[in-house]
Amino acid sequence: MAPASDKYKRTNTNGMQHQPLDVAIVGGGLVGSLLALHLGKKGHEVNLYEYREDIRTAELVIGRSINLALSARGRRALAEVGLEEALLDHGIPMSGRMLHDVNGNRKIVPYDGNTNQCIYSVGRKHLNEVLLNAAEKYPNIHLHFNHKLVSANLDEGNLSMVDPLTKEVKSARADLIVGCDGAYSAVRKEIVKRPRYDFSQTYIEHGYLELCIPPTASGEFAMPHNYLHIWPRGQFMMIALPNQDRTWTVTLFMPFTQFHSITDPGRLIDFFRQYFPDAIELIGRERLIKDFFKTKPQPLVMIKCRPYHVGSKALIIGDAAHAMVPFYGQGMNAGFEDCSVLTDLFNQYGTDLTRILPEFSEKRWEDAHAICDLAMYNYIEMRDLVTKRSYLLRKKLDELLFWMLPNTWVPLYNSVSFSHMRYSKCIANRAWQDKILTRVLYGASFVSVAAIGGLAYRHVTVGHLERLSSAILSTFQLLKPNTASV
C-alpha cells in the first residue's frame, strides 16, 4: 500500500460539477489500471477487480507475454495521468528495424528517416506495476485481487465474483461496469449472449514462443540496442526487443506445424543453423534448448465485435473489444487510446452515460477494426516483404515525399505510430497515396513510351521496344503500393 503522505486528493478535472459515479473495472492489467487512473482523477469512485494475484508480488510467467512497443497514442494516454515521462525514462528507444539475413548480415531500416522519431521498448510487468502504484495513491480507487467474474447483470450493474483460492463468492453493484479483461473477456461473454450482436474470432495458423538473449560476459547488450531486431524468413520470423537488464526478449513466430516438427534438441539446433545461425551464439546452445522446450507455443487471436456498450451500464475496451495480433505494435497503444477517447467523452458529457457509451461505440469500432486488419496483414510484411526491393524502394519514396510535403504526404507507419490520426483515416490516407502513385506511374509510363516511340519509328528495333516495355513494367511493379509498415 502507498504511504498516506503519497496519496492523491480526489479531483474533478473537467471543471463540471456532477455526482461521482461508482465504476467497476473488470481487469487490472494495463488498460484497466490506466482507465482507473483516468476515471479516479476525475473524482469517480473506482473499484478495480483482477482475477489474478497482485502482479507486483507475483513471479512473471515466462512465455506468455510479448514485449510492448510504446508509441504516440499510448504516450498521450499516459501523459494525461502524469506518467509519460516516468515510462519514457524506463523505456528503451528504438529508432528503426535491424534486419538479420541467414548469413548474419544486418541492415538498418529507420522508422522515420526525416524526423528521427522512435518507439519505446517497455516491460509489461514494470508498466503494470507503475500504473497500479499510481492508482493506489488515490483514495477513491480501490484495488481488489483474486476476484474472478463469474456472472453479471449488465442491465442492472450487478457483478458476481469468486475468489479462485478460497472459493468465496462476492458481489458488487456499480453505475458503470467496464470490461478491460482481455481477449477472453468475461464481460464480453455476457454481452455476446444478447441478440443481434456482431462478434468474430479469428485464430491464425501461427503461434509464438519466447526465448531470451542474455547480456554479454561484460554485462552489455549482445546487439545494438536501439533497434527492433527482425529475422524475416518468408513463412516465419523471429524478433527481439531490448530490456533494461541488458537482456533481449526474443519471440519466434511460425506455423504450429513447424513448431510441432521440432521434437528434440538435435532438430532444434539443425533448424536454427539453417534459418537463424547467428542467434545460436547470441542465445547460447544450452539456453536455446532449455527455453524452447520449457513452454508450448501460444496462439494468436483477433477479436472484432460491436457495439462496445450495453445501454448505459456497461462497456468493453482494450483487448476485450478489439484483440489483435501483435505485428503492428498497437495492441496496448490502441487500448490506451480507448482510455483517452472515453475520458474526452466524459469531459464533453459529464456523467451522462446515455450519451457517452453509445458515442464511444460509434467512434471506436471502425478504427478498432482498421488496426486489427493492419496488424493481421503486417505479419506478411514483417516475415517476408520487408526484405524485398519493392518494400525498400516504396519506403524511400514515401520518405522523400514526406520530406517534401510533410503536411500532405504522411507515410502509413508514421500516421499509425507517430500521430493521433484515426486508424481508419490512416488507411484512407494510404489508399489516397496509392491512388496518386498509380496515376503518376501510369502517366509517366505513357509519356515515356510516347516520347521514345517517336524516335523508335526510325531508330529502334522491335527488340528494343520489348526490352523498354519490360523495364517500365518492372519499375511499376517495384513501386506498386504495399502496406509494409513493421
C-alpha positions in Angstrom: 0.0 0.0 0.0 1.1 3.6 -0.7 2.0 5.7 2.3 -0.7 8.1 3.4 1.5 11.1 2.6 1.8 10.0 -1.0 -1.9 9.7 -1.6 -3.6 12.0 -4.2 -6.5 14.1 -3.3 -9.8 13.5 -5.0 -10.1 15.8 -8.1 -12.5 16.7 -10.8 -10.5 17.9 -13.7 -13.2 18.8 -16.2 -14.5 21.8 -14.4 -18.1 20.4 -14.2 -19.9 19.5 -11.1 -21.5 16.1 -11.3 -22.3 13.4 -8.8 -19.4 10.9 -8.9 -20.2 7.5 -10.5 -19.5 4.2 -8.9 -17.4 2.4 -11.5 -16.4 -1.2 -11.5 -13.5 -2.1 -13.8 -13.1 -5.8 -14.5 -9.4 -6.5 -15.3 -6.4 -5.0 -13.6 -4.0 -5.3 -16.5 -2.5 -2.4 -18.4 -5.8 -0.9 -19.8 -7.8 -1.5 -16.7 -5.3 0.1 -14.4 -4.8 3.1 -16.7 -8.6 3.6 -17.0 -8.9 3.5 -13.2 -6.4 6.4 -13.1 -8.3 8.4 -15.8 -11.6 8.0 -14.0 -10.2 8.2 -10.5 -8.5 11.5 -11.4 -12.0 12.8 -12.4 -13.3 12.1 -8.9 -15.3 8.9 -9.6 -15.4 6.0 -7.1 -13.5 3.2 -8.9 -13.3 -0.4 -7.9 -10.7 -2.4 -9.9 -11.3 -6.2 -9.9 -8.5 -8.5 -11.1 -8.8 -12.3 -11.1 -5.1 -12.9 -10.6 -2.9 -12.1 -7.6 -1.2 -8.8 -7.4 1.3 -8.7 -10.2 3.6 -6.6 -8.1 4.2 -9.5 -5.8 3.9 -12.3 -8.3 6.5 -14.0 -10.4 6.5 -13.2 -14.1 5.1 -16.1 -16.1 7.6 -16.9 -18.8 6.4 -17.4 -22.4 3.0 -15.8 -22.0 3.7 -12.1 -22.8 5.1 -10.3 -25.7 7.2 -7.2 -25.1 5.5 -3.9 -25.7 6.2 -1.1 -28.0 5.0 2.3 -26.7 4.3 4.9 -29.3 2.4 8.2 -29.6 -1.1 7.1 -28.8 -0.1 5.3 -25.6 2.2 8.1 -24.6 -0.7 10.6 -24.8 -2.9 8.5 -22.6 -0.1 8.2 -20.0 0.7 11.9 -20.2 -3.0 12.6 -19.3 -2.4 11.0 -15.9 1.1 12.3 -15.5 3.1 9.1 -16.2 4.5 9.6 -19.6 8.0 10.8 -18.6 8.4 8.1 -16.0 7.8 5.4 -18.6 10.0 7.1 -21.2 12.8 7.2 -18.7 12.4 3.5 -18.2 11.8 2.6 -21.8 14.5 1.9 -24.4 14.1 4.0 -27.6 14.1 2.1 -30.9 14.7 4.2 -33.9 14.2 1.5 -36.5 14.4 -2.1 -37.5 17.6 -4.1 -37.8 17.1 -6.9 -40.3 19.2 -10.1 -40.0 19.7 -12.3 -43.1 20.6 -16.0 -43.0 24.3 -15.2 -43.4 24.3 -13.0 -40.3 24.4 -9.7 -42.3 22.4 -6.8 -40.8 20.6 -3.9 -42.4 19.1 -0.9 -40.7 15.7 0.4 -41.8 14.8 3.6 -39.9 11.2 4.1 -38.7 11.4 7.8 -39.7 14.4 8.9 -41.7 13.2 12.6 -41.7 12.3 13.5 -38.1 14.0 10.6 -36.4 11.0 9.6 -34.2 11.2 6.4 -32.3 9.1 3.9 -30.4 10.0 2.6 -26.9 10.5 -0.9 -25.7 8.8 -1.3 -22.3 8.4 -4.2 -20.0 4.8 -5.3 -19.4 5.2 -6.1 -15.8 7.0 -2.9 -15.0 4.4 -0.8 -16.7 1.6 -2.6 -14.9 3.3 -2.0 -11.6 3.7 1.7 -12.3 0.0 2.0 -13.1 -1.1 0.1 -10.1 1.2 2.0 -7.8 -0.2 5.3 -9.1 -3.8 4.1 -8.8 -3.2 3.0 -5.2 -2.4 6.6 -4.2 -6.0 7.8 -5.0 -8.4 7.5 -2.0 -11.2 6.8 -4.5 -9.5 3.9 -6.3 -9.8 0.5 -4.7 -7.8 -2.5 -5.9 -9.3 -6.0 -5.5 -7.1 -9.0 -6.5 -8.2 -12.7 -6.7 -11.7 -11.5 -7.8 -12.8 -13.6 -10.8 -16.1 -12.5 -12.6 -18.5 -15.4 -12.9 -21.7 -13.6 -13.9 -23.1 -10.2 -14.4 -26.4 -8.5 -14.9 -25.3 -5.7 -17.2 -28.7 -4.0 -17.3 -28.7 -3.6 -13.5 -25.0 -3.1 -12.9 -24.6 -6.2 -10.7 -21.5 -8.4 -10.6 -20.9 -11.8 -9.0 -17.3 -12.8 -8.4 -15.4 -15.7 -6.8 -12.0 -15.9 -5.1 -10.1 -18.6 -7.1 -8.2 -19.5 -3.9 -10.8 -19.5 -1.2 -13.9 -20.1 -3.5 -15.6 -17.3 -1.6 -18.4 -15.7 -3.6 -18.6 -11.9 -3.6 -21.0 -9.5 -5.2 -20.8 -5.8 -6.2 -23.0 -3.2 -7.8 -21.9 -0.2 -9.9 -23.3 2.6 -12.0 -20.9 1.6 -14.8 -19.2 -1.7 -15.5 -16.1 -1.6 -17.8 -14.7 -4.8 -19.1 -10.9 -4.5 -19.5 -10.3 -8.2 -19.1 -8.6 -9.1 -22.3 -9.2 -11.2 -25.4 -11.1 -13.8 -23.4 -13.2 -11.3 -21.6 -15.8 -12.5 -19.1 -17.7 -9.2 -19.5 -17.8 -9.6 -23.3 -19.2 -13.2 -22.9 -22.2 -11.6 -21.1 -22.7 -9.1 -24.0 -22.4 -11.8 -26.7 -25.4 -13.6 -25.3 -27.6 -10.7 -26.5 -29.4 -10.8 -29.8 -28.0 -9.2 -32.9 -24.6 -8.8 -31.5 -21.7 -8.8 -34.1 -18.8 -10.9 -33.0 -15.9 -12.6 -34.8 -12.9 -14.5 -33.5 -10.0 -15.5 -35.8 -7.0 -17.6 -34.9 -4.1 -17.5 -37.3 -2.2 -20.8 -38.1 0.9 -19.3 -36.5 1.9 -19.3 -32.8 4.6 -17.7 -30.8 7.2 -18.8 -28.3 9.5 -16.6 -26.2 13.3 -17.1 -25.9 16.0 -14.9 -24.4 19.3 -13.4 -25.4 21.4 -12.8 -22.2 23.9 -10.0 -21.7 27.5 -10.4 -22.8 30.2 -11.6 -20.4 30.9 -7.9 -19.7 27.2 -7.3 -18.9 26.4 -5.3 -22.1 23.8 -5.7 -24.8 24.7 -8.5 -27.2 23.4 -6.4 -30.2 22.9 -2.7 -30.9 20.0 -2.0 -28.5 18.2 1.0 -30.1 16.5 -1.2 -32.8 13.8 -3.7 -33.1 15.7 -6.8 -34.5 14.0 -8.9 -37.0 15.0 -12.2 -38.6 12.5 -12.4 -41.6 12.3 -15.9 -43.2 9.3 -15.9 -45.5 6.8 -18.1 -43.7 8.1 -17.4 -40.3 10.2 -14.9 -38.4 11.9 -14.0 -35.1 12.1 -10.6 -33.4 14.0 -9.3 -30.4 13.3 -6.3 -28.2 15.8 -4.9 -25.6 15.2 -4.9 -21.9 16.5 -2.7 -19.1 18.7 -5.5 -17.7 20.6 -5.8 -21.0 18.7 -9.0 -22.0 16.6 -9.4 -25.1 13.1 -10.7 -25.2 13.1 -12.9 -28.3 9.9 -14.1 -29.9 9.7 -16.8 -32.5 6.6 -16.7 -34.7 5.9 -19.6 -37.0 3.2 -22.1 -38.0 2.2 -24.6 -35.3 3.0 -27.4 -37.8 6.6 -26.1 -37.9 6.8 -25.9 -34.1 5.4 -29.5 -33.8 8.0 -30.8 -36.3 10.8 -29.8 -33.9 10.7 -32.7 -31.4 14.2 -33.0 -30.0 17.3 -30.8 -29.4 19.0 -32.1 -32.5 16.2 -31.0 -34.8 16.0 -27.6 -33.0 19.7 -26.9 -33.5 19.6 -28.0 -37.1 16.6 -25.7 -37.6 18.4 -22.7 -36.1 21.6 -23.5 -38.0 19.6 -23.3 -41.2 17.5 -20.2 -40.6 18.9 -18.3 -37.6 22.6 -19.3 -37.4 23.7 -16.0 -35.7 21.1 -16.5 -33.0 22.6 -19.7 -31.7 25.6 -17.9 -30.4 23.6 -14.9 -29.1 21.1 -17.1 -27.1 23.5 -19.9 -26.3 23.0 -23.5 -27.3 22.0 -24.9 -24.0 19.8 -22.0 -23.1 18.1 -22.2 -26.5 17.3 -25.9 -26.0 16.1 -25.3 -22.4 13.8 -22.3 -23.2 12.4 -23.8 -26.4 11.2 -27.0 -24.8 10.2 -25.4 -21.5 6.9 -24.0 -22.7 4.5 -24.6 -25.5 3.9 -22.2 -28.4 1.0 -19.8 -27.7 -1.9 -19.0 -30.0 -2.6 -15.6 -31.6 -6.2 -14.4 -32.0 -8.0 -11.4 -33.5 -11.3 -10.3 -32.0 -13.8 -8.0 -33.7 -17.2 -7.0 -32.2 -19.7 -4.2 -32.0 -21.2 -2.4 -30.3 -19.0 -2.0 -27.2 -21.7 -0.9 -24.8 -24.9 -2.2 -23.2 -27.4 0.5 -22.5 -26.0 3.0 -20.0 -24.5 0.5 -17.7 -21.7 -1.5 -19.4 -18.8 -1.1 -21.8 -15.8 -3.1 -23.0 -12.5 -1.5 -24.1 -9.0 -2.7 -25.0 -8.4 -6.3 -26.0 -11.9 -7.2 -24.6 -13.3 -5.1 -27.5 -10.6 -5.5 -30.2 -7.9 -8.0 -29.6 -5.3 -8.0 -32.4 -2.2 -9.9 -33.4 1.0 -8.2 -32.2 2.5 -7.4 -35.6 1.9 -3.6 -35.6 2.8 -2.9 -32.0 -0.5 -1.2 -31.5 -2.5 -3.5 -29.1 -1.5 -1.7 -26.0 -1.5 1.7 -27.7 -5.0 1.2 -29.1 -6.2 0.2 -25.6 -4.6 3.2 -24.0 -6.2 5.4 -26.7 -9.6 3.9 -25.7 -9.0 5.5 -22.3 -8.2 8.9 -23.9 -11.3 8.7 -26.1 -13.5 7.7 -23.2 -12.1 10.5 -21.0 -12.7 13.0 -23.7 -16.4 12.0 -23.8 -16.6 12.3 -20.0 -15.2 15.8 -20.4 -17.9 16.6 -23.0 -20.9 15.0 -21.4 -20.2 14.9 -17.7 -21.7 11.7 -16.3 -24.4 11.3 -18.9 -23.7 7.6 -19.7 -26.7 7.5 -22.1 -24.6 9.7 -24.4 -21.1 8.7 -23.5 -21.3 4.9 -24.1 -23.1 4.9 -27.5 -20.9 7.6 -28.8 -17.8 5.7 -27.7 -19.0 2.6 -29.6 -19.7 4.6 -32.7 -16.4 6.4 -32.6 -14.2 3.5 -31.9 -15.5 0.4 -33.8 -14.3 1.4 -37.2 -10.9 2.4 -36.0 -10.5 -0.7 -34.0 -11.4 -2.9 -36.9 -9.0 -1.0 -39.1 -6.0 -1.5 -36.8 -6.9 -5.2 -36.3 -6.8 -5.6 -40.1 -3.5 -3.7 -40.4 -1.9 -5.9 -37.7 -3.1 -9.1 -39.4 -1.7 -8.1 -42.8 1.5 -6.7 -41.4 2.7 -10.2 -40.4 3.2 -10.9 -44.0 5.3 -7.8 -44.4 7.4 -8.4 -41.4 8.3 -12.0 -42.1 8.7 -11.7 -45.9 8.2 -8.5 -47.8 10.3 -6.3 -45.5 13.4 -7.7 -47.3 12.0 -7.1 -50.8 13.4 -4.4 -53.0 9.8 -3.2 -53.7 9.3 -2.5 -50.0 12.5 -0.7 -49.5 12.0 1.4 -52.7 8.5 2.3 -51.7 9.7 3.3 -48.2 12.4 5.6 -49.8 9.8 7.2 -52.0 7.5 7.8 -49.0 10.3 9.3 -47.0 11.2 11.6 -49.9 7.6 12.8 -50.4 7.2 13.2 -46.6 10.3 15.4 -46.6 9.0 17.5 -49.5 5.3 17.6 -48.3 5.3 17.0 -44.5 1.7 18.2 -44.0 0.4 16.3 -47.0 2.2 13.1 -47.5 2.4 11.2 -44.2 3.6 7.6 -44.6 1.4 4.9 -43.2 3.7 3.8 -40.4 4.2 7.5 -39.3 0.5 8.1 -39.2 -0.2 5.0 -37.1 2.7 5.2 -34.7 3.7 8.8 -34.5 0.4 10.7 -34.8 -3.1 10.6 -33.3 -4.9 10.3 -36.7 -7.8 7.9 -36.5 -6.7 4.4 -37.6 -9.5 4.3 -40.3 -8.2 7.7 -41.6 -4.7 6.2 -41.7 -5.9 3.5 -44.1 -7.9 6.0 -46.1 -4.8 8.3 -46.3 -2.7 5.4 -47.6 -5.3 4.4 -50.2 -5.2 8.0 -51.4 -1.4 7.9 -51.7 -1.6 4.6 -53.6 -4.1 6.1 -56.0 -1.8 9.1 -56.6 1.3 6.9 -57.2 -0.6 4.6 -59.5 -1.7 7.5 -61.6 1.7 9.1 -61.7 3.4 5.8 -62.6 0.9 5.1 -65.4 1.2 8.6 -66.6 5.0 8.5 -66.6 5.0 5.2 -68.4 2.7 6.5 -71.1 4.7 9.7 -71.6 8.0 7.7 -71.7 6.6 5.2 -74.3 5.1 8.0 -76.4 8.3 10.1 -76.3 10.6 7.2 -77.2 8.1 5.8 -79.6 8.6 8.9 -81.8 12.3 8.0 -82.1 11.6 4.3 -82.3 9.9 4.7 -85.7 13.3 5.4 -87.3 16.0 4.2 -84.9 14.7 1.4 -82.6 14.0 -2.2 -83.3 11.2 -4.4 -82.1 13.6 -6.0 -79.6 14.5 -2.6 -78.1 10.8 -1.8 -77.6 10.2 -5.1 -75.9 13.0 -4.5 -73.5 11.8 -1.0 -72.8 8.3 -2.1 -72.1 9.6 -4.8 -69.8 11.7 -2.3 -67.9 8.7 0.1 -67.5 6.5 -2.7 -66.2 9.2 -3.9 -63.8 9.6 -0.4 -62.4 5.8 -0.2 -62.0 5.8 -3.5 -60.1 8.6 -2.3 -57.8 6.8 0.9 -56.9 3.4 -0.8 -56.7 1.8 0.2 -53.4 2.0 -2.1 -50.5 1.3 -1.6 -46.8 4.6 -2.6 -45.4 4.9 -1.0 -42.0 6.8 -3.0 -39.5 
